[in-house]
Amino acid sequence: MKLLNILIILILLGCGSNEKVDYKWLIPKDYPKPQVPQDNPMSEAKIKLGRYLFYDKNLSANQKQSCASCHKQEKAFSESLAVSVGSTGQSHRRNALALVNVAYNKTLTWAHPSLDSIERQILLPMFGETPVEMGITGHENEILSRFNTEQYQVMFDEAFDNKNINFDKINKALSSFVRRLTSFNSPFDRYAYAMEDSALSASQIRGMDLFFSEKLECHHCHGGFNFTQSTTHEKQLLDRRPFHNTGLYNIDGKGSYPINDIGLNEITLEQRDMGAFRAPTLRNIALTAPYMHDGSILTLDEVIEHYAAGGKTSNQLTKNIYISPFVKGFELNNKEKSDLIAFLNALTDESFISDPKLSNPFN
């Protein structure tokens, strides 16, 4: 289903009012605040409603899946499958991205430059038909009726100042909850920003030095406080074009990807975008295996081996003309690789995956 059609459906289903409120972000002192749409200001009431909706299987047409089915808290709101499976059992092409600090993302999804707001992105799993995820299209009235309960009426009233339930409000509440998923309490954060010298081990510090070195070049695509080039906030609005061909495939010896998923090229139709995908955040990366857009690499050790090799090579005497200039290959001994993986593990925020305020409210 085209995005334009989905937007039209949303408008026809009704718009909810919004209240102006002050919201206190759970982010470190002096960090820039995320950008928030003017028509969907953050509020605790909206976040609470969004949390219930996020975990409620009544939001899918057949009541078999919720948003949390593919975005599990213990996995940093990702999942362990290579590619997601929708509520009707249809396998998707891509791996479910972790919902970590999504409020700071310049673009959403793996390879779509125009999906630059959470509100627009959430429409796809809700109403999309190719592939089907929640399967709402064609079942709108039935699904809305499931939320016409006393508990939900109270929550909608608290969030939007009236009890009328529609998909515009559902979308805005879900978006508010997803924006609330901030994670800044890893050992790295405590070392780098809270100045706790003991927060990182000697091995992790050596791995950090490797990560930020020009030898490995990791930080060029996974830099900044959110460990991704795809970042925007109130003080940084520049689009840094965070899509890269990492040499994961090399079908023709020149860097082409399988025809069923050619990345950004599918949207822009520009050949330079062949196999280009967004560099995701590395925060909580140790929890989000398998890796890459199609879940084709199983472990962090294998990810490092992939980049050490400079991506997939070919026996043909041809050059990968699409691969990122930062994927050049490098050599690491076993100790250095162990140190680098130790550092990546230091990006895990245990408080994020155990926060009861983010957990399933129905348990």
Wavefront OBJ file of the C-alpha trace (Angstrom):
o trace
v 0.000 0.000 0.000
v 1.461 3.356 -0.993
v 2.341 5.777 1.800
v 0.102 8.474 0.310
v -2.924 6.174 0.503
v -2.109 5.354 4.108
v -1.921 9.056 4.971
v -5.305 9.643 3.340
v -6.821 6.778 5.366
v -5.446 8.266 8.545
v -6.967 11.671 7.809
v -10.348 10.151 6.992
v -10.351 8.189 10.220
v -10.226 11.373 12.227
v -7.807 13.699 13.970
v -7.381 14.129 17.702
v -6.673 17.287 19.639
v -3.324 17.827 21.345
v -2.413 19.658 24.507
v 0.716 21.729 24.973
v 2.666 20.303 27.883
v 6.172 20.483 29.245
v 7.912 17.142 29.115
v 11.067 16.241 30.964
v 13.276 14.066 28.776
v 15.167 11.246 30.472
v 18.474 12.167 28.855
v 21.846 13.218 30.306
v 22.341 16.804 31.374
v 23.350 19.144 28.557
v 22.307 16.626 25.867
v 20.293 18.159 23.009
v 16.600 17.408 23.039
v 15.024 15.417 20.203
v 12.822 17.167 17.701
v 9.104 16.594 18.279
v 6.268 17.409 15.851
v 4.279 20.458 16.900
v 1.019 18.558 16.532
v 2.159 15.723 18.810
v 3.868 17.144 21.916
v 5.151 14.668 24.467
v 3.142 13.978 27.623
v 3.204 11.290 30.285
v -0.468 10.493 29.622
v 0.202 9.938 25.935
v 3.227 7.773 26.691
v 1.162 5.652 29.069
v -1.534 5.123 26.447
v 1.105 4.361 23.820
v 2.700 1.753 26.074
v -0.600 -0.103 26.435
v -1.231 0.060 22.692
v 2.323 -1.085 21.939
v 1.771 -4.318 23.870
v -1.883 -4.907 22.919
v -2.525 -7.648 20.348
v -5.976 -6.164 19.734
v -4.235 -3.709 17.427
v -3.674 -6.458 14.837
v -6.599 -7.609 12.742
v -6.361 -11.257 13.828
v -5.299 -10.371 17.399
v -2.144 -12.472 17.076
v 0.527 -9.775 17.266
v 1.340 -6.510 18.949
v 4.126 -4.059 18.165
v 6.067 -5.747 20.967
v 5.938 -9.077 19.134
v 8.756 -7.846 16.874
v 10.242 -5.323 19.291
v 11.019 -7.102 22.561
v 12.304 -5.102 25.517
v 14.888 -7.698 26.546
v 16.345 -7.441 23.022
v 16.502 -3.627 23.157
v 13.152 -3.631 21.357
v 14.413 -5.774 18.494
v 13.982 -9.519 17.943
v 16.100 -12.618 17.359
v 14.665 -13.539 13.951
v 16.662 -12.852 10.798
v 13.634 -11.144 9.251
v 10.318 -10.242 10.808
v 7.163 -12.296 10.377
v 3.838 -10.445 10.223
v 0.593 -11.286 11.989
v -0.566 -13.413 9.047
v 2.680 -15.411 8.962
v 4.167 -13.546 6.014
v 7.952 -13.261 6.172
v 9.376 -9.824 5.483
v 12.571 -8.904 3.664
v 14.273 -7.171 6.556
v 15.419 -7.479 10.129
v 13.482 -5.549 12.788
v 15.498 -2.515 13.846
v 16.046 -1.956 17.553
v 13.948 0.887 18.950
v 16.782 2.640 20.776
v 16.847 6.449 20.870
v 14.612 6.514 17.815
v 13.642 10.055 18.817
v 17.038 11.157 17.484
v 16.848 9.345 14.134
v 17.083 11.487 11.014
v 15.412 8.750 8.981
v 13.416 5.662 9.955
v 13.600 2.131 8.541
v 16.567 0.619 6.736
v 16.423 2.382 3.390
v 13.871 5.153 2.945
v 15.144 8.755 2.951
v 11.662 10.311 3.153
v 10.443 8.442 6.222
v 11.757 11.053 8.609
v 9.167 11.017 11.392
v 8.011 8.283 13.737
v 4.385 9.161 13.031
v 4.804 8.468 9.310
v 6.817 5.308 9.832
v 4.341 3.718 12.235
v 1.655 3.904 9.562
v 3.483 1.242 7.555
v 3.298 -1.654 10.035
v -0.241 -0.612 10.940
v -1.819 -0.218 7.489
v 0.700 -1.713 5.067
v -0.483 -4.576 2.854
v 2.782 -5.545 1.147
v 3.917 -7.030 3.386
v 1.182 -7.405 5.993
v 2.281 -6.667 9.536
v -0.613 -5.638 11.785
v -3.134 -6.009 8.945
v -5.387 -3.133 9.966
v -6.455 -2.140 6.441
v -10.021 -3.307 5.809
v -10.633 -3.963 9.516
v -10.506 -0.401 10.857
v -13.912 -0.224 12.557
v -13.603 -3.674 14.110
v -10.204 -2.845 15.588
v -11.288 0.541 16.934
v -14.257 -1.091 18.664
v -11.878 -3.294 20.686
v -10.501 -0.217 22.430
v -13.916 1.099 23.371
v -13.483 -0.037 26.957
v -13.671 1.920 30.188
v -9.911 1.591 30.768
v -8.959 2.828 27.325
v -11.579 5.591 27.351
v -9.998 6.957 30.513
v -6.498 6.806 29.015
v -7.574 8.437 25.735
v -9.334 11.167 27.716
v -6.230 11.801 29.821
v -4.001 11.899 26.744
v -6.207 13.902 24.375
v -8.885 15.590 26.541
v -11.711 13.528 25.075
v -12.728 9.881 24.920
v -13.163 9.696 21.156
v -10.952 6.897 19.813
v -9.459 7.009 16.316
v -6.309 5.953 14.522
v -4.811 9.430 14.522
v -4.696 9.315 18.314
v -3.460 5.728 18.322
v -0.658 6.723 15.964
v 0.333 9.727 18.083
v 0.271 7.762 21.337
v 2.383 4.948 19.869
v 4.829 7.512 18.478
v 5.115 9.162 21.888
v 5.916 5.856 23.572
v 8.546 5.028 20.952
v 10.128 8.478 21.459
v 10.292 7.701 25.159
v 12.604 4.728 24.474
v 15.821 6.536 25.374
v 18.933 4.650 26.462
v 21.920 6.500 27.941
v 23.049 4.437 30.914
v 25.562 1.987 29.469
v 29.029 1.451 30.964
v 30.363 3.606 28.110
v 28.047 6.455 29.134
v 29.121 6.217 32.730
v 32.771 6.263 31.661
v 32.590 8.996 29.028
v 29.964 11.334 30.464
v 29.617 10.550 34.168
v 33.415 10.323 34.503
v 33.374 6.936 36.225
v 36.862 5.668 35.432
v 36.012 2.172 36.651
v 32.963 1.819 34.382
v 35.066 0.329 31.579
v 37.627 -2.438 31.860
v 41.114 -2.111 30.380
v 40.026 -4.360 27.523
v 36.969 -2.223 26.801
v 39.078 0.945 26.769
v 41.478 -0.621 24.280
v 38.477 -1.648 22.189
v 37.111 1.902 22.373
v 40.419 3.260 21.094
v 40.250 0.823 18.188
v 36.639 1.726 17.430
v 37.451 5.424 17.142
v 40.691 4.863 15.228
v 41.253 5.648 11.573
v 42.475 2.076 11.183
v 38.974 0.656 11.612
v 36.897 3.712 10.546
v 33.851 2.490 12.566
v 33.062 5.939 13.928
v 32.490 7.481 10.504
v 29.174 5.627 10.115
v 28.513 4.910 13.792
v 29.659 8.143 15.394
v 28.209 10.779 17.700
v 26.470 10.268 21.012
v 23.958 7.900 19.417
v 26.538 5.814 17.527
v 24.869 6.351 14.170
v 25.319 8.840 11.383
v 21.540 9.078 11.085
v 21.039 11.620 13.843
v 19.084 14.822 14.203
v 18.140 16.953 17.194
v 17.308 20.534 18.138
v 20.903 21.671 17.503
v 21.718 19.560 14.452
v 19.353 19.462 11.503
v 21.809 18.581 8.736
v 21.140 15.403 6.781
v 24.440 13.535 6.583
v 23.169 10.946 4.079
v 23.540 7.970 6.411
v 23.099 5.221 3.771
v 26.006 2.993 2.795
v 26.814 -0.073 0.729
v 28.873 -2.177 3.145
v 29.791 -4.903 0.705
v 27.410 -7.413 2.241
v 26.645 -8.723 -1.265
v 28.501 -8.580 -4.553
v 26.305 -10.366 -7.069
v 27.952 -9.084 -10.248
v 31.456 -8.411 -8.981
v 30.724 -4.692 -8.930
v 28.817 -4.505 -5.657
v 25.230 -5.222 -6.695
v 22.750 -6.684 -4.192
v 20.087 -9.376 -4.697
v 17.216 -8.118 -6.847
v 14.683 -8.716 -4.051
v 16.264 -5.976 -1.908
v 18.598 -3.455 -3.502
v 18.346 -0.990 -0.644
v 18.065 2.755 -1.192
v 18.297 2.269 -4.955
v 14.759 0.868 -4.833
v 13.441 4.265 -3.660
v 15.722 6.780 -5.381
v 16.286 4.797 -8.608
v 19.834 6.190 -8.555
v 22.470 3.581 -9.345
v 24.883 5.037 -6.792
v 22.416 3.910 -4.102
v 22.727 0.216 -4.987
v 22.843 -1.788 -1.768
v 22.850 1.306 0.420
v 21.250 0.883 3.846
v 21.090 3.101 6.915
v 23.769 2.648 9.546
v 21.799 1.744 12.699
v 22.752 2.782 16.203
v 25.246 0.518 17.954
v 23.740 1.204 21.349
v 22.718 -2.141 22.883
v 24.139 -3.837 19.794
v 25.167 -6.948 21.722
v 21.462 -7.670 22.324
v 20.168 -7.272 18.800
v 21.596 -10.217 16.821
v 21.294 -11.275 14.054
v 22.813 -8.343 12.188
v 22.547 -6.421 8.914
v 19.336 -5.461 7.122
v 18.470 -9.087 6.373
v 19.798 -10.707 9.545
v 22.359 -12.618 7.478
v 25.259 -12.230 9.946
v 24.722 -14.034 13.228
v 27.345 -12.697 15.655
v 29.430 -9.629 16.405
v 32.530 -11.700 15.744
v 31.275 -12.397 12.206
v 30.390 -8.722 11.698
v 33.955 -7.721 12.523
v 35.298 -10.410 10.178
v 33.085 -9.040 7.405
v 34.482 -5.520 7.753
v 38.024 -6.774 8.281
v 37.752 -8.498 4.889
v 36.551 -5.268 3.291
v 33.148 -6.739 2.503
v 32.331 -9.492 0.039
v 34.925 -9.817 -2.683
v 34.733 -11.331 -6.150
v 36.976 -13.546 -8.234
v 36.373 -11.240 -11.162
v 38.893 -8.510 -11.878
v 36.318 -5.819 -11.251
v 35.925 -3.208 -8.552
v 32.973 -2.762 -6.218
v 31.912 0.665 -7.418
v 29.165 1.091 -4.772
v 30.916 0.142 -1.540
v 31.446 2.801 1.110
v 34.952 4.293 1.132
v 35.057 3.500 4.848
v 34.857 -0.271 4.196
v 38.500 -0.768 3.267
v 39.428 -3.816 5.315
v 41.866 -4.073 8.206
v 43.838 -6.565 10.247
v 43.186 -7.410 13.895
v 44.828 -10.021 16.047
v 42.712 -12.128 18.396
v 43.328 -9.846 21.382
v 42.336 -6.752 19.443
v 39.170 -8.405 18.189
v 38.319 -9.477 21.739
v 38.895 -5.903 22.946
v 36.656 -4.474 20.230
v 33.830 -6.876 21.072
v 34.288 -6.038 24.753
v 33.768 -2.370 23.911
v 30.642 -3.113 21.878
v 29.296 -4.992 24.892
v 29.964 -1.863 26.951
v 27.247 -0.130 24.923
v 24.588 -2.307 26.584
v 22.246 -0.418 28.914
v 20.886 -2.944 31.403
v 18.523 -0.392 32.960
v 16.892 0.159 29.563
v 15.988 -3.484 29.012
v 14.736 -3.925 32.572
v 12.877 -0.639 33.069
v 9.395 -1.554 34.372
v 7.999 1.675 32.909
v 8.735 0.291 29.444
v 7.569 -3.265 30.061
v 4.354 -5.079 29.202
v 1.585 -3.488 31.323
v -0.633 -6.551 30.893
v 1.752 -8.868 32.778
l 1 2 3 4 5 6 7 8 9 10 11 12 13 14 15 16 17 18 19 20 21 22 23 24 25 26 27 28 29 30 31 32 33 34 35 36 37 38 39 40 41 42 43 44 45 46 47 48 49 50 51 52 53 54 55 56 57 58 59 60 61 62 63 64 65 66 67 68 69 70 71 72 73 74 75 76 77 78 79 80 81 82 83 84 85 86 87 88 89 90 91 92 93 94 95 96 97 98 99 100 101 102 103 104 105 106 107 108 109 110 111 112 113 114 115 116 117 118 119 120 121 122 123 124 125 126 127 128 129 130 131 132 133 134 135 136 137 138 139 140 141 142 143 144 145 146 147 148 149 150 151 152 153 154 155 156 157 158 159 160 161 162 163 164 165 166 167 168 169 170 171 172 173 174 175 176 177 178 179 180 181 182 183 184 185 186 187 188 189 190 191 192 193 194 195 196 197 198 199 200 201 202 203 204 205 206 207 208 209 210 211 212 213 214 215 216 217 218 219 220 221 222 223 224 225 226 227 228 229 230 231 232 233 234 235 236 237 238 239 240 241 242 243 244 245 246 247 248 249 250 251 252 253 254 255 256 257 258 259 260 261 262 263 264 265 266 267 268 269 270 271 272 273 274 275 276 277 278 279 280 281 282 283 284 285 286 287 288 289 290 291 292 293 294 295 296 297 298 299 300 301 302 303 304 305 306 307 308 309 310 311 312 313 314 315 316 317 318 319 320 321 322 323 324 325 326 327 328 329 330 331 332 333 334 335 336 337 338 339 340 341 342 343 344 345 346 347 348 349 350 351 352 353 354 355 356 357 358 359 360 361 362 363
